[in-house]
């Protein structure tokens, strides 16, 4: 134990004599630790945010869109429109498919809305059925949602998003108040829970929901719809449900003989998979950059330790002549290289956690600090330091005391 304490004391004193070189060697360990932890935390946070966005949209969800849709990254772009998707299609999917739990047909269009002297020029008005709350995981935080009776009676009622409520009413209670959607008065009966942005970047708090029949008859005077949200029984049968729904609609729309479909069935998992692939690429590139930083750091420590050995030949020779064992010399240099990586890694760990928190706050991402990632990264930093000290330690014990004393 006494020998160990003496070696530790010698190691710190030696590094203190080469402050600039030691600091430069620490930079490599710092950069490797810092970059790996930040990238790991960021990728985990993005993954968690994606899962949160999926939960907001609804569980086990398929979206049937009228027209052809092209998926680009996490966005879906409509490249051709169609007017063939109807309420009867939604009913047929629910009754015919053996994998479907519930459906929620919907249609939408931008309209100006007004309350008092406040006018919002472009707000998404969404005509939906009462099943929308279950299928798309939408719930009211104040008031109530409209019923099937409201839908059948063409009731002019609405449920508004939190941002719409804030912009139109401020601190005033919106429940029971009438708003003008274009020129149509609608009574506000509920305010939705805050939802935030969806996967496409649309603000779900900046929309107004009205009964679907009311929307089709009173707002647009049309019989076709834009979307059918489909909740399948479980995630295990999503692909089967997607194929079955496709066949049901092709039969109903009389599509065959190589004709292009006038609808698209979108599995949100496919969209999420593209996002996940992008995050995986970021994670891999980040780890490669961190590995390079670790290697550079290890080379830096190795170079500094070799220089220190060359400049301390006299000290090493005298210590050997006075009875120092080879393993004492090896232990000393391994400790010195480990201390360099340990200090650099500790600084990198602390600053990476601080940087991650700042990034999460600025980017509005969920806070994720992986304890496992911190431990693995820190251990890797120490390992790099030990490996970098092996060659200088071997070189040090090759120094012969007799040669040094003769010189």
N, C-alpha and C positions, 0 to 999 in steps of 0.2 A: 504493500500500500504506500509506504514511504517513497519507494522508487517511482511509483506511478505519479504521486503528487509532485515529485521533483521534475519528472518529465513534462508534466502539464505546465509547470512554472516556466521551464526552459522553452517550451513550445510558444507560449504567449510572449515571452520576452524576445524570442527570435523574430516572431512576426512583427512585434512592435518596432524592431530595428529596421524593418523594410516596409514602412507604412504605405508608400505609394504603390509598390509592387503588389503588396497584399490586397490593397483596395481594388486594384485593377483586376486581380484574379477573382475577387468576390463578385465583380460585375457580371461575369459569365454565369455564375451560379444564381445570382439574383434574376437575370433575364430569363433563364430557363424556368425557374420556379414561378416567376410572375406571369409569363405568357401562358404556361400550361394551366395554371389555376384559373386565370381569367377566362381563357377559352372554354375550359371545362364547365365553369359556373355559367357562362353565357349560353352554351349549347344546352345545358340542362334546364336553364330558365326558359329558353325558347321552346323546348320540348314540352315543358309544363304549361306554358301559355297556349300552345297548340291544343293540348288536351282540354284546357279550360274553355277554349273557343268551341271545340266540338261539343262539350257538355252544354254550352249555351244554345247551340243550334238544335240539339235534340239527340237522343240516343238511338242507335241502330236506324239511321235515317237514310232514305233515298229521296232524291229530288227528280221529279219528272218535269222537264221544261218543254214548252212548245217551241218547235223549230229546232235547228241544229245548233249545237253548242260546241265550241272548241275550248279545251282546257289548256291554259297557259300558266304554268307555275301553280300558285294557289288561287288564281282567278279563273272564272268561267266567262267566256265572251260569246255572246249570241251572234252567229254569223248569218243566220237566215230565220225569218219569223214565219209563224204559221197560225192559223185561226181555227185549227181543227180539234184542239184539246177542250173537252167539255166536262161539265159536272157528271154526265152519264159515264164518262171514262173513269172518273174517280170512284163512282159507285161500283162500276164493273171490277175495278182492281180490288176493292175491298171484299166484294162478294166472291170473286172467282179465284183469287190467289190464295193458296194454302199457307203462305208464309207471311201474310200481312196482318198486323194487329189493328192498325187504324190509319186512316187517310185524312188529309186536310187540304182540300183544294183552295186556291187563292188566285187573286188577280191584283194588279197594282198599276198605279200611274201617279205622276207628280201633279199636284194641285196647289194653288195658293190657299192659305187658310187665314182667317182673321177673327180676332176677338177685340171688341172695343176699337181702340185706335192703333192696335198692334197688328201688323200684317206680316206673315211669313210667305215669301214668294214661291218657294219650291220645297214642298214637304211630300214625302212618299205616303200616299193613301193606299192602304192595303185592305182589300176585301177578303175576309176569311170566315171560316165556319167556327163554331164553338170548340171543335176538336183540335183547333190550332194550338190551344194551350197545352194539350197533352203531347201532341206530335212534335212541336217545335220548342217545348219547354219554356213557354211564355206564361208569366203569372202576374197578377195585379198586386201592387203594394197598397193601393188605396181604392176603395169602391168595389165594383164587381165587373165581371166580364159579361158580354151579352150572351143570351141563351138561344137555343134552336127556335124558340117561339119568336124571338126578336128577328131572327133570320127569315123565318117564313112570313112574318107580317110586314117585312120591309121596314122595320123600325129604323128611324134616323137617330141612331145612338153611336157613340164612339168611345174607344179606349185609347188614350194618348200616351206617347213616350215621355220619359222624365224631362228631356230637354225641351220638347214641345210645351210641356206644362210650365217649365221654368221661363221660357221665352214669352209665352202668351199671358201667363197669370202671375208671374213673380211669386210673391208670398201668399197670394190669394188662393183659397181652396177652389180647384176647378170642378169638383163634383157637382153636378146639377146645372152647370153653366152651359149655354149654347154657343157653339163656335160656327163660323161660316166656312164650309169647305167649298171653294169656288163660290157658288151662290146658294148652296144647300145648307140650311141650319141643321146642326147635329148636336144632340145633348151629350155632354161628357159624363159617362157613368163610371169610368175607372181610369187609373194611372198605372202604367206598367212598371214592373221592377226594372232597375237599371241593368242594362245588358252590355253596353259598350260596343266596340267594333266587332264585326264578324270576320270570317276568314278572308273575305273579299275586300275588307277595309270599309264596308258600309256601316254607318253609325245607326245601330238599331234603336237608339233612344230618340232619334229624330224622325219618327213616323207615327201615323195614326191608323188604328185598326177600326174597321166598320164591318157590319154583317155583309157577307158575300153577295147575297141576293139584292140587298140595298145598293151595293156598289154597282152590280151589273145592270140593274134596272134604272136606278136614279142618277148615277154618276156618268156611266159610259154608254148605256143603252146597247149592250152587247150580250151575246150568249156564250162566248168562249172565254176560257181562263188562261192564265200564263203558267201556272205551276200546280203540281200536286205533290205535297209532302207526304211521304209514305214511311210509317214506322213499322219495321219488320219485327218478327217475334224475338229474334236474337241475332247477335253479330255472326253466329256460325252459318246462318242461312241467307246472309245478305246477298251473296253472289247468285244464289238460286233464285231469290226473290227478284233480283234485277233482270235475270234472263226470262223469268216467267212474266213479269210485267211488260217486258219488251214484246213478247209473243202475243200477249193479250191485246196490246194497243195496235200492233201490226195487223191483227185479225180484224179489230174494230174499224181501223182506218183503211182497210183493204189495201195494204201495202204488200207487194210480192213481186216476183219476177225481176229482181234486181233494182227495184225502185228505191229511191232514197227515203229514209224515215223522216217523218215530219215532227219528230219529238226526240228528246234525248233523256235517257235515264242516267242520272249522275249518282255515283256512290261517293260520299264525302271522304271515305277512306282513301280513294284514289287521289283526291286532291291533297289530303293530308300526307299521303305517301310521297308526293312530289316535294312537299315542304320538308318532310323528314329527310329525304335524300339530300336536299340542299343543306340542311343542318348537319347531316353526317359528313358531307364534304367539308364544311367549315370546321367541324371537329377534327377530321383527319389532317387537314392542312395546318390547323393550329398545333396539333400534336407533332407534326413533322417539324414545324418551326421551333417548337419547344425542344425537340430532340436535338436539332442543330445547335440551339443555344446551349444545351447541356454539353454537347460535344465540344463546342468552342470554349465553354467554361472549363471543362476538364483539361483541354489542351493548354488553356491559360494557366491553370493551377500547376500543371505538369511543368510548363516552361519556367514559371516563377520558382518552383521548388528546385529544379535543376540548377538555376542560377544561384539560389541560396546555398546549395550543396557546394558549388564551386568556390563561393566566397567564404565558406566556413570550414574549409579543409583543415586549417590549423586548429580550430576549436574541436573538431571531430577527432583529430589525431591526438590531441592532449587528453580528451575525455577517455579515449580508448587506452592511452598509456596509463591513466590513473585508475583503470579498472572497470570502465563502462563496458557492458556486454553488447554484443551485436544486436540482440533483441531490444535493448534500451534505445539504441540509435534508430532502429527500424520503427519502434513505437513512437519515438519523438517525431519523426518525419511524417508518419501516418497521422498522428494527432494534429500536426501543423496543417496538413492538407485538408483534414477533416474539419478543423476549426474554420478555415477559409470558406469551405462550402457550407458549413453550418451557419455561419454568420450571414453569408450572402443569401442562403436559402431562407433564413428567418426573416430578413428584411423583405425579400421577395414575397414571402407568405403573408406578412402583415399588410404590405402595400397592395397586394393583389386582392385581398379581402376588402380593403377600403375602396379600391378602384371598382370592384364588382358591385359594391353597394351603391356607389355614385352612378355607375352605368345603369343599374336597375331603376334607380330613382328617376334619372333623366329620361330613360326610354320607356318608363311605365311598365316594366317587366316584373314578374313575380320574383321575390327574393329567394334565391337558391344558393346555399353554400354547402358544398359536398364535403362532409367530414372525412369520408373515405378518400376522396380525391386529395384533400390536404395532407393526409397521412402518407399516402402513396408517393405524392410529389416530394414531400420532405425527406422521406426515406431514400428516394432516388437521388436527391441532392447529396445526401451524406455518402451514398454509395459511390457517386462520381468522385467525391473528394478522396475517398479511400483508394479507389482505383488509380487516381491521378498521383497518389503519393507512393505507390509501390515501386516504380522505377527509380525515383530519386532516393528512396530508402535503400534499395539494393546498391545504388551507386555510392551511397555514403558508407556502407559497411565494407566496401571494397578498398577504402582508403587505409593504407598501412601506416600505423603510428611511427614506425622506424623511419620511413621515407619523409614523413612530415617533420619529424624532429631533426633529421639530417639537414633538411632545407632551411 
